Amino acid sequence: MALQQKNVARLRPRHAHALAGAVARIVCCLGLTVAAGDPPMAASPELNLPQGIVTDDDGRLPVEQLFAAYLGLVERGWHLDVIAESQPAGTSAPLPIIALRSPRPGSAVWILSGIHGEEPAGPNAVAAAIEDLALLAERVPVVLVPLCNPHGYARNWRYLNTPIYSESIEGQRVGDSSHLLPDLEDPTKPRAAEASSPEADALTLYLVQLAKSYPPRYSIDLHEDNLIPEGYVYSQGELGVDDGFAREAVKVLRENGIPIKLEGQTRFGETIVDGIIGPVNDSSIDELIEAREIVFDGRFQAGPSARTVLVFETPAKDMALAQRTAAHLALLRRLPELIATR
């Protein structure tokens, strides 16, 4: 269990007015309709966190420290959106899934991390990169979803509905987008009739709606894999393995001590070319960000259509968390340079 008690502490109450405004912007300006039964987008004018959040003790920052770091962007004029209040089975109180977006809208860089709770390097790197992200936003609009699965992070686990691996129960994922992506055999319908979880429903809804004012041009998703000794990069965008951004990112990882598998196949049988895997159909939020067409409210419409969508899989099996975090931080700090060269 990730939470010891239900006592609620207000996190940075001076930001209450910012959160209240963010809620109004989500529901009104983005045209969202919150109907009965929909996952909550935001429920309070303050960002409330339970007290006594027990975070896995492997050297990762406690959940409270992550949120405190992320909210530093609000002090720099960024907008705070509460996407959902996540409370998986076995937890005693909800934790918010938040997004932060730079004041200026437009063609944007999207950064996601923490979709899988047992992959802590990304969320920790983002917490260390707040100043860098603030500087990046002075040049280009930015959308940051820094901790997509807060309970998973606290419990060091990825699925919402199972606390441990189960062969008989399909795990519910925060980033599943199958309900919005066209079926591969019958593209007239979605791959799934409904979202696999309230969190996935809320996160994908937020993405689709916000993409209207912050259309993703580049998307970066920070992942890890504790079953591989060498990492690689998925390039979901239109250029695939020929995306120069992906090639430069591979160099950054190698320069920072991350072993990269340059050829052969992933453990899923996908072909690797110079450390990069081309577009795959995995029903992930990354495939959704790249999608040219989606099924939304029973109708086909244009998708977010990001040109560059990179998913970084760094090996966690035999590497200390501090080194993995440092490599992800190096990627974030190099974003201005990588974008400027394209």
SVG drawing of the C-alpha trace seen along z (x, -y; Angstrom):
<svg xmlns="http://www.w3.org/2000/svg" viewBox="-24 -34 55 51">
<polyline fill="none" stroke="black" stroke-width="0.4" points="0.0,0.0 1.4,-3.3 -0.3,-5.6 -0.3,-5.4 -3.1,-7.8 -5.8,-9.9 -4.7,-13.2 -4.4,-15.8 -1.8,-18.5 -2.0,-21.5 1.0,-21.7 2.1,-25.3 -1.3,-27.0 -0.1,-30.2 -0.7,-28.4 -4.4,-27.9 -5.5,-30.7 -3.3,-29.3 -4.9,-25.8 -8.4,-27.3 -7.7,-29.1 -6.2,-26.0 -9.4,-24.0 -11.5,-26.7 -9.2,-26.7 -9.4,-22.9 -13.2,-22.7 -14.1,-25.9 -11.4,-27.1 -10.4,-23.6 -14.1,-22.7 -14.1,-19.7 -17.4,-18.3 -17.2,-16.6 -20.2,-14.2 -21.4,-12.0 -19.0,-9.1 -16.1,-10.8 -12.8,-10.7 -12.3,-13.9 -10.1,-16.5 -9.7,-18.6 -11.7,-18.8 -10.2,-21.5 -8.8,-25.0 -5.7,-23.7 -3.3,-20.8 -3.8,-18.5 -1.5,-15.6 -2.1,-13.0 0.4,-13.0 2.6,-10.0 3.1,-8.9 5.3,-5.9 7.7,-5.9 9.8,-2.9 13.1,-3.2 15.6,-2.7 17.1,-6.1 14.3,-7.8 12.9,-11.1 9.8,-11.0 6.6,-11.8 6.2,-15.1 9.6,-16.3 8.8,-15.6 5.6,-17.7 7.4,-20.5 10.0,-20.6 7.5,-20.4 5.5,-23.3 8.5,-25.5 7.4,-26.1 4.2,-27.6 6.3,-30.3 7.7,-31.0 4.2,-31.6 3.4,-28.1 -0.1,-26.8 -0.9,-23.9 -3.6,-21.4 -4.9,-18.5 -5.6,-15.8 -7.0,-13.2 -7.0,-12.0 -5.6,-8.5 -6.6,-6.0 -5.9,-2.4 -7.1,0.6 -5.2,1.2 -4.5,-2.5 -6.2,-4.6 -6.2,-8.1 -5.8,-9.6 -2.8,-11.2 -3.0,-13.8 -1.8,-13.3 -0.7,-16.8 0.5,-18.6 2.3,-21.9 2.4,-24.0 4.3,-27.1 2.5,-30.5 2.8,-30.7 0.8,-28.2 1.6,-27.0 3.6,-24.2 5.2,-22.6 7.6,-20.2 5.8,-17.6 7.7,-15.8 6.3,-12.7 7.7,-10.6 6.7,-8.1 4.1,-6.1 5.6,-3.0 6.1,-3.2 9.2,-1.0 11.0,-3.4 12.0,-6.3 14.8,-7.9 12.6,-10.1 10.5,-11.7 13.7,-12.3 15.5,-13.9 12.6,-16.2 12.6,-17.4 16.3,-18.3 15.7,-20.0 13.1,-22.6 15.5,-25.6 16.4,-24.1 12.8,-23.5 11.9,-27.1 14.7,-28.3 13.5,-26.0 10.0,-27.5 11.4,-30.9 12.1,-29.7 9.3,-27.2 6.0,-26.2 6.4,-23.2 3.9,-20.8 5.2,-18.6 3.4,-15.6 6.1,-14.7 4.5,-11.8 1.9,-10.0 1.5,-7.2 2.1,-8.6 0.9,-5.6 2.9,-3.3 6.0,-5.5 5.3,-5.3 4.8,-1.5 7.5,-0.8 4.9,0.9 3.4,0.2 -0.2,1.5 -3.2,-0.1 -5.3,2.9 -2.7,5.5 -0.1,4.9 2.0,7.8 2.4,9.6 -0.5,11.8 -0.8,14.3 -4.6,14.3 -5.4,10.6 -4.5,8.1 -2.7,5.1 -4.3,1.7 -1.9,-0.9 -1.9,-4.7 -0.7,-5.3 -3.0,-2.9 -4.6,-4.6 -6.3,-1.7 -9.8,-3.3 -8.7,-6.2 -6.6,-4.5 -8.1,-2.9 -8.2,0.9 -5.4,2.4 -7.7,4.9 -10.8,2.7 -9.8,-1.0 -13.5,-2.0 -13.6,-1.3 -11.2,-1.8 -9.0,1.0 -10.9,1.1 -14.5,0.1 -13.4,-1.9 -10.4,-3.1 -8.6,-0.4 -8.6,-2.6 -10.0,-6.0 -6.4,-7.3 -5.8,-6.4 -9.2,-7.9 -8.3,-11.2 -4.8,-11.4 -5.7,-10.7 -8.6,-13.1 -6.4,-15.8 -3.8,-15.2 -6.3,-15.3 -7.9,-18.5 -4.7,-20.3 -3.2,-19.4 -5.5,-21.9 -3.7,-24.9 -0.3,-23.2 0.0,-20.9 3.0,-18.5 5.9,-19.0 8.3,-17.0 7.4,-14.5 9.8,-12.9 8.8,-10.0 11.4,-8.8 11.3,-5.1 13.5,-2.4 13.7,1.4 15.2,3.6 15.2,6.6 17.7,5.3 21.5,4.7 21.5,2.2 19.1,-0.6 17.5,-1.9 15.2,-4.6 11.8,-4.2 11.2,-6.7 7.4,-6.8 7.4,-9.8 7.2,-10.0 10.9,-9.8 11.4,-6.6 15.0,-5.4 16.0,-8.3 15.0,-11.0 18.1,-13.1 16.7,-13.9 16.7,-10.3 20.3,-9.8 21.6,-12.7 19.7,-11.5 21.4,-8.1 24.7,-10.0 23.8,-11.8 22.9,-8.6 26.1,-7.0 28.1,-10.0 26.5,-9.7 27.4,-6.1 24.3,-4.4 25.1,-1.2 23.1,-1.2 22.1,1.9 23.0,0.7 21.6,3.6 19.7,6.8 16.3,7.0 14.6,5.8 13.3,8.4 9.9,8.0 11.4,8.9 11.6,5.3 14.5,4.5 17.1,2.0 19.0,-0.2 21.8,-2.3 20.1,-2.1 16.7,-3.1 13.5,-1.3 11.0,-2.7 7.3,-3.2 5.4,-0.3 1.8,0.3 1.7,0.7 -1.4,-1.3 0.7,-3.5 0.2,-7.2 3.3,-7.7 1.5,-6.1 -1.5,-8.4 0.7,-11.5 2.0,-10.5 -1.3,-9.4 -2.6,-11.2 -6.1,-10.1 -8.0,-9.0 -11.4,-7.8 -12.9,-10.4 -16.5,-10.4 -17.4,-7.8 -16.1,-9.9 -12.8,-10.0 -10.8,-13.2 -7.3,-14.4 -4.8,-13.2 -2.1,-15.1 0.3,-14.3 3.6,-15.0 6.5,-14.7 9.1,-13.5 8.0,-11.1 10.9,-9.5 10.6,-6.9 13.8,-6.4 14.4,-2.9 17.5,-3.0 18.7,0.2 18.1,0.4 19.2,4.0 22.8,3.4 23.0,-0.4 22.6,-2.7 19.6,-5.0 21.8,-8.0 23.5,-7.2 20.3,-6.5 18.8,-9.8 21.9,-11.7 21.5,-10.4 17.9,-11.4 18.8,-14.8 21.5,-15.2 18.8,-14.5 16.5,-17.2 19.3,-19.7 20.3,-19.1 16.7,-19.6 17.3,-23.3 20.3,-22.3 18.6,-19.3 15.6,-21.3 17.7,-24.2 19.5,-21.9 16.3,-20.7"/>
</svg>
